[in-house]
Amino acid sequence: MPLMDCFQLAQKLLQKDLNVRVCFMTSGEINMDAAREVHPLKSIGCFIKKPITTELLLRRIKAKLE
């Protein structure tokens, strides 16, 4: 995304709807505690590491929506 990063996009979505839940996908290693410290978004549901199968992706998303 050339104009903003994923955290900025999540912030904009939250400005429109506070009930939005966000799962970030990355191919790199992420320290979730550090990411939440830098970007204190309460709705960060999860970080999903790629590559991931479709089946596992669906299970992770369904689990976060429950």
N, C-alpha and C positions, 0 to 999 in steps of 0.2 A: 504494500500500500504506500504509494509515494507521498501522500500528504499527512499521514499520521501513523503511529504504531498501534498495535493491538490494544494496549492499555488505554490510549487516548480514545480509540473507538469504543471500548467498554465504558469509559466515563461518559461519552456522548449518549450512548444507549441508556445508561442509568439516569441521565438528565430527563429523558423522555418517559422512562418507566422504571420505577424503583424495584419492581419485582423481577427484572431480567436476571437470569443466571448465566454465567459465562464459563465455558471451558476453553482453555487455550491449548492449541496443538503446537508442538515444537519437535524439531529433530535433534536439538541439543539438550544438554543437561540443564535443569532449572532447579535452583534452590527456592522452594516455594515460600519459605519464611522470609528470605531476603527480598523476593519479588513483592510480597505483601507489604513489607516495610517501605519499599520504594514507591509502590503503587497501592495504597491502602484501600483497595476495592473490596467491600464486604461480600460482593456477589461472585468473587472468583470461586467457581465451583470446583475446578480441578485443572490440572495440567496433564495433558495426554501426550505421551512420547511416541513419535513416529519412528519407524513404521509400525502400523497397527492393522490388524485384520478388521474387516467390516463387522464381523460378528462381535469381536471384543469391543470395538468402538460403540456399537449399539448397546452392549451391556453396560459399559461405563456411563453413557449418557442416561440410559434408563435408571441406573442406580442413583444418579445425581438428581433426577427429576422426582424421585419418590419422597 
